[in-house]
């Protein structure tokens, strides 16, 4: 499955959990992984991934 990476500063684990909860139901999203230390969000998704909706929900 394809993956997309986004750079995003996440304050703490609670904020990471909230980001995952807001974005894991977006069309095409299979898995969201937030790396707080690196400031990255990796999204594993299918071909019908709605990147624009993901960015809006994540505040990117």
N, CA, C and O atoms as a Maestro MAE file, in Angstrom:
{
 s_m_m2io_version
 :::
 2.0.0
}

f_m_ct {
 s_m_title
 :::
 protein
 m_atom[240] {
  # First column is atom index #
  i_m_mmod_type
  r_m_x_coord
  r_m_y_coord
  r_m_z_coord
  i_m_residue_number
  s_m_chain_name
  s_m_pdb_residue_name
  s_m_pdb_atom_name
  i_m_atomic_number
  :::
  1 25 0.835 -1.184 0.000 1 A "UNK " " N  " 7
  2 3 0.000 0.000 0.000 1 A "UNK " " CA " 6
  3 2 0.876 1.243 0.000 1 A "UNK " " C  " 6
  4 15 1.947 1.266 0.608 1 A "UNK " " O  " 8
  5 25 0.408 2.268 -0.687 2 A "UNK " " N  " 7
  6 3 1.184 3.512 -0.720 2 A "UNK " " CA " 6
  7 2 1.161 4.231 0.620 2 A "UNK " " C  " 6
  8 15 0.270 4.031 1.446 2 A "UNK " " O  " 8
  9 25 2.176 5.080 0.811 3 A "UNK " " N  " 7
  10 3 2.270 5.893 2.008 3 A "UNK " " CA " 6
  11 2 2.575 7.331 1.609 3 A "UNK " " C  " 6
  12 15 3.214 7.590 0.589 3 A "UNK " " O  " 8
  13 25 2.106 8.248 2.427 4 A "UNK " " N  " 7
  14 3 2.423 9.657 2.252 4 A "UNK " " CA " 6
  15 2 2.968 10.181 3.576 4 A "UNK " " C  " 6
  16 15 2.513 9.785 4.650 4 A "UNK " " O  " 8
  17 25 3.947 11.077 3.483 5 A "UNK " " N  " 7
  18 3 4.544 11.660 4.688 5 A "UNK " " CA " 6
  19 2 4.263 13.152 4.707 5 A "UNK " " C  " 6
  20 15 4.359 13.841 3.692 5 A "UNK " " O  " 8
  21 25 3.913 13.629 5.895 6 A "UNK " " N  " 7
  22 3 3.666 15.046 6.101 6 A "UNK " " CA " 6
  23 2 4.491 15.503 7.294 6 A "UNK " " C  " 6
  24 15 4.614 14.778 8.281 6 A "UNK " " O  " 8
  25 25 5.052 16.694 7.208 7 A "UNK " " N  " 7
  26 3 5.792 17.274 8.330 7 A "UNK " " CA " 6
  27 2 4.817 18.084 9.166 7 A "UNK " " C  " 6
  28 15 4.140 18.982 8.666 7 A "UNK " " O  " 8
  29 25 4.759 17.750 10.445 8 A "UNK " " N  " 7
  30 3 3.810 18.396 11.331 8 A "UNK " " CA " 6
  31 2 4.308 18.290 12.764 8 A "UNK " " C  " 6
  32 15 4.589 17.192 13.245 8 A "UNK " " O  " 8
  33 25 4.418 19.413 13.445 9 A "UNK " " N  " 7
  34 3 4.824 19.403 14.839 9 A "UNK " " CA " 6
  35 2 3.625 19.047 15.700 9 A "UNK " " C  " 6
  36 15 2.579 19.693 15.631 9 A "UNK " " O  " 8
  37 25 3.789 18.012 16.508 10 A "UNK " " N  " 7
  38 3 2.733 17.558 17.410 10 A "UNK " " CA " 6
  39 2 3.271 17.694 18.831 10 A "UNK " " C  " 6
  40 15 4.351 17.193 19.142 10 A "UNK " " O  " 8
  41 25 2.522 18.364 19.681 11 A "UNK " " N  " 7
  42 3 3.002 18.736 21.009 11 A "UNK " " CA " 6
  43 2 3.299 17.554 21.914 11 A "UNK " " C  " 6
  44 15 4.335 17.530 22.578 11 A "UNK " " O  " 8
  45 25 2.407 16.573 21.951 12 A "UNK " " N  " 7
  46 3 2.569 15.475 22.900 12 A "UNK " " CA " 6
  47 2 1.738 14.270 22.453 12 A "UNK " " C  " 6
  48 15 1.090 14.308 21.407 12 A "UNK " " O  " 8
  49 25 1.764 13.216 23.245 13 A "UNK " " N  " 7
  50 3 1.058 11.991 22.875 13 A "UNK " " CA " 6
  51 2 -0.449 12.202 22.796 13 A "UNK " " C  " 6
  52 15 -1.110 11.623 21.934 13 A "UNK " " O  " 8
  53 25 -0.992 13.016 23.678 14 A "UNK " " N  " 7
  54 3 -2.432 13.285 23.644 14 A "UNK " " CA " 6
  55 2 -2.821 13.970 22.333 14 A "UNK " " C  " 6
  56 15 -3.855 13.652 21.746 14 A "UNK " " O  " 8
  57 25 -1.996 14.905 21.880 15 A "UNK " " N  " 7
  58 3 -2.256 15.594 20.613 15 A "UNK " " CA " 6
  59 2 -2.114 14.629 19.444 15 A "UNK " " C  " 6
  60 15 -2.878 14.702 18.481 15 A "UNK " " O  " 8
  61 25 -1.138 13.722 19.523 16 A "UNK " " N  " 7
  62 3 -0.963 12.707 18.475 16 A "UNK " " CA " 6
  63 2 -2.176 11.791 18.409 16 A "UNK " " C  " 6
  64 15 -2.665 11.480 17.323 16 A "UNK " " O  " 8
  65 25 -2.659 11.361 19.563 17 A "UNK " " N  " 7
  66 3 -3.842 10.498 19.613 17 A "UNK " " CA " 6
  67 2 -5.064 11.208 19.043 17 A "UNK " " C  " 6
  68 15 -5.867 10.596 18.338 17 A "UNK " " O  " 8
  69 25 -5.208 12.495 19.344 18 A "UNK " " N  " 7
  70 3 -6.328 13.276 18.826 18 A "UNK " " CA " 6
  71 2 -6.234 13.413 17.303 18 A "UNK " " C  " 6
  72 15 -7.242 13.321 16.603 18 A "UNK " " O  " 8
  73 25 -5.016 13.634 16.797 19 A "UNK " " N  " 7
  74 3 -4.808 13.737 15.350 19 A "UNK " " CA " 6
  75 2 -5.186 12.431 14.660 19 A "UNK " " C  " 6
  76 15 -5.851 12.437 13.624 19 A "UNK " " O  " 8
  77 25 -4.765 11.329 15.230 20 A "UNK " " N  " 7
  78 3 -5.099 10.024 14.657 20 A "UNK " " CA " 6
  79 2 -6.609 9.820 14.658 20 A "UNK " " C  " 6
  80 15 -7.172 9.374 13.658 20 A "UNK " " O  " 8
  81 25 -7.262 10.138 15.750 21 A "UNK " " N  " 7
  82 3 -8.713 9.962 15.848 21 A "UNK " " CA " 6
  83 2 -9.455 10.806 14.814 21 A "UNK " " C  " 6
  84 15 -10.465 10.367 14.263 21 A "UNK " " O  " 8
  85 25 -8.951 12.029 14.546 22 A "UNK " " N  " 7
  86 3 -9.604 12.917 13.579 22 A "UNK " " CA " 6
  87 2 -9.389 12.489 12.145 22 A "UNK " " C  " 6
  88 15 -10.203 12.807 11.278 22 A "UNK " " O  " 8
  89 25 -8.306 11.771 11.873 23 A "UNK " " N  " 7
  90 3 -7.945 11.502 10.477 23 A "UNK " " CA " 6
  91 2 -8.077 10.049 10.039 23 A "UNK " " C  " 6
  92 15 -8.040 9.773 8.840 23 A "UNK " " O  " 8
  93 25 -8.229 9.120 10.963 24 A "UNK " " N  " 7
  94 3 -8.223 7.705 10.587 24 A "UNK " " CA " 6
  95 2 -9.480 7.266 9.837 24 A "UNK " " C  " 6
  96 15 -9.492 6.182 9.252 24 A "UNK " " O  " 8
  97 25 -10.531 8.074 9.840 25 A "UNK " " N  " 7
  98 3 -11.764 7.704 9.147 25 A "UNK " " CA " 6
  99 2 -11.908 8.382 7.786 25 A "UNK " " C  " 6
  100 15 -12.935 8.222 7.127 25 A "UNK " " O  " 8
  101 25 -10.917 9.118 7.366 26 A "UNK " " N  " 7
  102 3 -10.958 9.801 6.073 26 A "UNK " " CA " 6
  103 2 -10.828 8.768 4.957 26 A "UNK " " C  " 6
  104 15 -10.134 7.761 5.099 26 A "UNK " " O  " 8
  105 25 -11.501 9.035 3.861 27 A "UNK " " N  " 7
  106 3 -11.520 8.108 2.722 27 A "UNK " " CA " 6
  107 2 -10.120 7.678 2.322 27 A "UNK " " C  " 6
  108 15 -9.246 8.508 2.072 27 A "UNK " " O  " 8
  109 25 -9.924 6.375 2.267 28 A "UNK " " N  " 7
  110 3 -8.672 5.797 1.806 28 A "UNK " " CA " 6
  111 2 -7.620 5.587 2.874 28 A "UNK " " C  " 6
  112 15 -6.641 4.882 2.629 28 A "UNK " " O  " 8
  113 25 -7.786 6.171 4.047 29 A "UNK " " N  " 7
  114 3 -6.785 6.041 5.103 29 A "UNK " " CA " 6
  115 2 -6.879 4.653 5.728 29 A "UNK " " C  " 6
  116 15 -7.954 4.211 6.135 29 A "UNK " " O  " 8
  117 25 -5.739 3.977 5.796 30 A "UNK " " N  " 7
  118 3 -5.671 2.658 6.424 30 A "UNK " " CA " 6
  119 2 -5.015 2.735 7.793 30 A "UNK " " C  " 6
  120 15 -5.431 2.043 8.722 30 A "UNK " " O  " 8
  121 25 -3.977 3.586 7.925 31 A "UNK " " N  " 7
  122 3 -3.236 3.685 9.175 31 A "UNK " " CA " 6
  123 2 -2.543 5.038 9.234 31 A "UNK " " C  " 6
  124 15 -2.011 5.514 8.231 31 A "UNK " " O  " 8
  125 25 -2.552 5.658 10.414 32 A "UNK " " N  " 7
  126 3 -1.879 6.935 10.627 32 A "UNK " " CA " 6
  127 2 -0.857 6.742 11.738 32 A "UNK " " C  " 6
  128 15 -1.191 6.276 12.828 32 A "UNK " " O  " 8
  129 25 0.392 7.104 11.454 33 A "UNK " " N  " 7
  130 3 1.469 6.981 12.432 33 A "UNK " " CA " 6
  131 2 2.074 8.363 12.659 33 A "UNK " " C  " 6
  132 15 2.546 9.000 11.716 33 A "UNK " " O  " 8
  133 25 2.060 8.824 13.900 34 A "UNK " " N  " 7
  134 3 2.618 10.132 14.251 34 A "UNK " " CA " 6
  135 2 3.929 9.918 14.988 34 A "UNK " " C  " 6
  136 15 3.973 9.215 15.997 34 A "UNK " " O  " 8
  137 25 5.004 10.529 14.481 35 A "UNK " " N  " 7
  138 3 6.293 10.487 15.160 35 A "UNK " " CA " 6
  139 2 6.531 11.859 15.763 35 A "UNK " " C  " 6
  140 15 6.905 12.805 15.070 35 A "UNK " " O  " 8
  141 25 6.309 11.950 17.061 36 A "UNK " " N  " 7
  142 3 6.418 13.236 17.758 36 A "UNK " " CA " 6
  143 2 7.845 13.776 17.689 36 A "UNK " " C  " 6
  144 15 8.045 14.973 17.478 36 A "UNK " " O  " 8
  145 25 8.832 12.908 17.863 37 A "UNK " " N  " 7
  146 3 10.231 13.345 17.890 37 A "UNK " " CA " 6
  147 2 10.708 13.883 16.545 37 A "UNK " " C  " 6
  148 15 11.438 14.872 16.500 37 A "UNK " " O  " 8
  149 25 10.309 13.252 15.468 38 A "UNK " " N  " 7
  150 3 10.745 13.682 14.127 38 A "UNK " " CA " 6
  151 2 9.833 14.734 13.521 38 A "UNK " " C  " 6
  152 15 10.220 15.405 12.565 38 A "UNK " " O  " 8
  153 25 8.631 14.892 14.058 39 A "UNK " " N  " 7
  154 3 7.688 15.855 13.499 39 A "UNK " " CA " 6
  155 2 7.115 15.396 12.179 39 A "UNK " " C  " 6
  156 15 6.925 16.191 11.258 39 A "UNK " " O  " 8
  157 25 6.839 14.097 12.093 40 A "UNK " " N  " 7
  158 3 6.282 13.560 10.857 40 A "UNK " " CA " 6
  159 2 5.010 12.762 11.123 40 A "UNK " " C  " 6
  160 15 4.808 12.197 12.198 40 A "UNK " " O  " 8
  161 25 4.170 12.741 10.107 41 A "UNK " " N  " 7
  162 3 2.973 11.912 10.114 41 A "UNK " " CA " 6
  163 2 3.044 11.066 8.855 41 A "UNK " " C  " 6
  164 15 3.131 11.593 7.746 41 A "UNK " " O  " 8
  165 25 3.006 9.751 9.030 42 A "UNK " " N  " 7
  166 3 3.019 8.827 7.894 42 A "UNK " " CA " 6
  167 2 1.624 8.238 7.766 42 A "UNK " " C  " 6
  168 15 1.078 7.694 8.726 42 A "UNK " " O  " 8
  169 25 1.056 8.349 6.584 43 A "UNK " " N  " 7
  170 3 -0.280 7.817 6.325 43 A "UNK " " CA " 6
  171 2 -0.158 6.671 5.334 43 A "UNK " " C  " 6
  172 15 0.312 6.852 4.211 43 A "UNK " " O  " 8
  173 25 -0.584 5.501 5.760 44 A "UNK " " N  " 7
  174 3 -0.689 4.359 4.844 44 A "UNK " " CA " 6
  175 2 -2.107 4.403 4.296 44 A "UNK " " C  " 6
  176 15 -3.074 4.500 5.052 44 A "UNK " " O  " 8
  177 25 -2.222 4.330 2.974 45 A "UNK " " N  " 7
  178 3 -3.536 4.554 2.370 45 A "UNK " " CA " 6
  179 2 -3.715 3.752 1.090 45 A "UNK " " C  " 6
  180 15 -2.767 3.194 0.538 45 A "UNK " " O  " 8
  181 25 -4.951 3.714 0.642 46 A "UNK " " N  " 7
  182 3 -5.277 3.089 -0.635 46 A "UNK " " CA " 6
  183 2 -5.227 4.164 -1.719 46 A "UNK " " C  " 6
  184 15 -4.945 5.331 -1.445 46 A "UNK " " O  " 8
  185 25 -5.503 3.750 -2.938 47 A "UNK " " N  " 7
  186 3 -5.431 4.685 -4.069 47 A "UNK " " CA " 6
  187 2 -6.484 5.783 -4.007 47 A "UNK " " C  " 6
  188 15 -6.311 6.837 -4.620 47 A "UNK " " O  " 8
  189 25 -7.576 5.553 -3.273 48 A "UNK " " N  " 7
  190 3 -8.640 6.556 -3.206 48 A "UNK " " CA " 6
  191 2 -8.467 7.523 -2.026 48 A "UNK " " C  " 6
  192 15 -9.431 8.149 -1.586 48 A "UNK " " O  " 8
  193 25 -7.244 7.640 -1.521 49 A "UNK " " N  " 7
  194 3 -6.919 8.519 -0.400 49 A "UNK " " CA " 6
  195 2 -7.290 9.961 -0.728 49 A "UNK " " C  " 6
  196 15 -6.885 10.489 -1.763 49 A "UNK " " O  " 8
  197 25 -8.056 10.595 0.150 50 A "UNK " " N  " 7
  198 3 -8.460 11.988 -0.017 50 A "UNK " " CA " 6
  199 2 -7.456 12.873 0.731 50 A "UNK " " C  " 6
  200 15 -7.672 13.241 1.886 50 A "UNK " " O  " 8
  201 25 -6.366 13.200 0.053 51 A "UNK " " N  " 7
  202 3 -5.285 13.963 0.680 51 A "UNK " " CA " 6
  203 2 -5.755 15.338 1.143 51 A "UNK " " C  " 6
  204 15 -5.358 15.799 2.214 51 A "UNK " " O  " 8
  205 25 -6.583 15.986 0.360 52 A "UNK " " N  " 7
  206 3 -7.065 17.316 0.733 52 A "UNK " " CA " 6
  207 2 -7.866 17.258 2.032 52 A "UNK " " C  " 6
  208 15 -7.689 18.111 2.901 52 A "UNK " " O  " 8
  209 25 -8.732 16.279 2.175 53 A "UNK " " N  " 7
  210 3 -9.515 16.124 3.398 53 A "UNK " " CA " 6
  211 2 -8.618 15.810 4.582 53 A "UNK " " C  " 6
  212 15 -8.859 16.281 5.694 53 A "UNK " " O  " 8
  213 25 -7.585 15.016 4.346 54 A "UNK " " N  " 7
  214 3 -6.644 14.677 5.413 54 A "UNK " " CA " 6
  215 2 -5.931 15.941 5.902 54 A "UNK " " C  " 6
  216 15 -5.817 16.170 7.106 54 A "UNK " " O  " 8
  217 25 -5.458 16.746 4.969 55 A "UNK " " N  " 7
  218 3 -4.737 17.964 5.330 55 A "UNK " " CA " 6
  219 2 -5.624 18.932 6.115 55 A "UNK " " C  " 6
  220 15 -5.165 19.557 7.071 55 A "UNK " " O  " 8
  221 25 -6.869 19.055 5.722 56 A "UNK " " N  " 7
  222 3 -7.790 19.936 6.448 56 A "UNK " " CA " 6
  223 2 -7.986 19.418 7.868 56 A "UNK " " C  " 6
  224 15 -7.911 20.190 8.824 56 A "UNK " " O  " 8
  225 25 -8.235 18.124 8.013 57 A "UNK " " N  " 7
  226 3 -8.477 17.549 9.336 57 A "UNK " " CA " 6
  227 2 -7.233 17.635 10.219 57 A "UNK " " C  " 6
  228 15 -7.338 17.818 11.432 57 A "UNK " " O  " 8
  229 25 -6.052 17.502 9.605 58 A "UNK " " N  " 7
  230 3 -4.807 17.542 10.370 58 A "UNK " " CA " 6
  231 2 -4.305 18.962 10.612 58 A "UNK " " C  " 6
  232 15 -3.378 19.168 11.395 58 A "UNK " " O  " 8
  233 25 -4.904 19.931 9.951 59 A "UNK " " N  " 7
  234 3 -4.471 21.314 10.113 59 A "UNK " " CA " 6
  235 2 -3.183 21.631 9.382 59 A "UNK " " C  " 6
  236 15 -2.392 22.469 9.815 59 A "UNK " " O  " 8
  237 25 -2.987 20.954 8.279 60 A "UNK " " N  " 7
  238 3 -1.753 21.165 7.488 60 A "UNK " " CA " 6
  239 2 -2.032 22.195 6.403 60 A "UNK " " C  " 6
  240 15 -1.140 22.526 5.622 60 A "UNK " " O  " 8
  :::
 }
 m_bond[239] {
  # First column is bond index #
  i_m_from
  i_m_to
  i_m_order
  :::
  1 1 2 1
  2 2 3 1
  3 3 4 2
  4 3 5 1
  5 5 6 1
  6 6 7 1
  7 7 8 2
  8 7 9 1
  9 9 10 1
  10 10 11 1
  11 11 12 2
  12 11 13 1
  13 13 14 1
  14 14 15 1
  15 15 16 2
  16 15 17 1
  17 17 18 1
  18 18 19 1
  19 19 20 2
  20 19 21 1
  21 21 22 1
  22 22 23 1
  23 23 24 2
  24 23 25 1
  25 25 26 1
  26 26 27 1
  27 27 28 2
  28 27 29 1
  29 29 30 1
  30 30 31 1
  31 31 32 2
  32 31 33 1
  33 33 34 1
  34 34 35 1
  35 35 36 2
  36 35 37 1
  37 37 38 1
  38 38 39 1
  39 39 40 2
  40 39 41 1
  41 41 42 1
  42 42 43 1
  43 43 44 2
  44 43 45 1
  45 45 46 1
  46 46 47 1
  47 47 48 2
  48 47 49 1
  49 49 50 1
  50 50 51 1
  51 51 52 2
  52 51 53 1
  53 53 54 1
  54 54 55 1
  55 55 56 2
  56 55 57 1
  57 57 58 1
  58 58 59 1
  59 59 60 2
  60 59 61 1
  61 61 62 1
  62 62 63 1
  63 63 64 2
  64 63 65 1
  65 65 66 1
  66 66 67 1
  67 67 68 2
  68 67 69 1
  69 69 70 1
  70 70 71 1
  71 71 72 2
  72 71 73 1
  73 73 74 1
  74 74 75 1
  75 75 76 2
  76 75 77 1
  77 77 78 1
  78 78 79 1
  79 79 80 2
  80 79 81 1
  81 81 82 1
  82 82 83 1
  83 83 84 2
  84 83 85 1
  85 85 86 1
  86 86 87 1
  87 87 88 2
  88 87 89 1
  89 89 90 1
  90 90 91 1
  91 91 92 2
  92 91 93 1
  93 93 94 1
  94 94 95 1
  95 95 96 2
  96 95 97 1
  97 97 98 1
  98 98 99 1
  99 99 100 2
  100 99 101 1
  101 101 102 1
  102 102 103 1
  103 103 104 2
  104 103 105 1
  105 105 106 1
  106 106 107 1
  107 107 108 2
  108 107 109 1
  109 109 110 1
  110 110 111 1
  111 111 112 2
  112 111 113 1
  113 113 114 1
  114 114 115 1
  115 115 116 2
  116 115 117 1
  117 117 118 1
  118 118 119 1
  119 119 120 2
  120 119 121 1
  121 121 122 1
  122 122 123 1
  123 123 124 2
  124 123 125 1
  125 125 126 1
  126 126 127 1
  127 127 128 2
  128 127 129 1
  129 129 130 1
  130 130 131 1
  131 131 132 2
  132 131 133 1
  133 133 134 1
  134 134 135 1
  135 135 136 2
  136 135 137 1
  137 137 138 1
  138 138 139 1
  139 139 140 2
  140 139 141 1
  141 141 142 1
  142 142 143 1
  143 143 144 2
  144 143 145 1
  145 145 146 1
  146 146 147 1
  147 147 148 2
  148 147 149 1
  149 149 150 1
  150 150 151 1
  151 151 152 2
  152 151 153 1
  153 153 154 1
  154 154 155 1
  155 155 156 2
  156 155 157 1
  157 157 158 1
  158 158 159 1
  159 159 160 2
  160 159 161 1
  161 161 162 1
  162 162 163 1
  163 163 164 2
  164 163 165 1
  165 165 166 1
  166 166 167 1
  167 167 168 2
  168 167 169 1
  169 169 170 1
  170 170 171 1
  171 171 172 2
  172 171 173 1
  173 173 174 1
  174 174 175 1
  175 175 176 2
  176 175 177 1
  177 177 178 1
  178 178 179 1
  179 179 180 2
  180 179 181 1
  181 181 182 1
  182 182 183 1
  183 183 184 2
  184 183 185 1
  185 185 186 1
  186 186 187 1
  187 187 188 2
  188 187 189 1
  189 189 190 1
  190 190 191 1
  191 191 192 2
  192 191 193 1
  193 193 194 1
  194 194 195 1
  195 195 196 2
  196 195 197 1
  197 197 198 1
  198 198 199 1
  199 199 200 2
  200 199 201 1
  201 201 202 1
  202 202 203 1
  203 203 204 2
  204 203 205 1
  205 205 206 1
  206 206 207 1
  207 207 208 2
  208 207 209 1
  209 209 210 1
  210 210 211 1
  211 211 212 2
  212 211 213 1
  213 213 214 1
  214 214 215 1
  215 215 216 2
  216 215 217 1
  217 217 218 1
  218 218 219 1
  219 219 220 2
  220 219 221 1
  221 221 222 1
  222 222 223 1
  223 223 224 2
  224 223 225 1
  225 225 226 1
  226 226 227 1
  227 227 228 2
  228 227 229 1
  229 229 230 1
  230 230 231 1
  231 231 232 2
  232 231 233 1
  233 233 234 1
  234 234 235 1
  235 235 236 2
  236 235 237 1
  237 237 238 1
  238 238 239 1
  239 239 240 2
  :::
 }
}
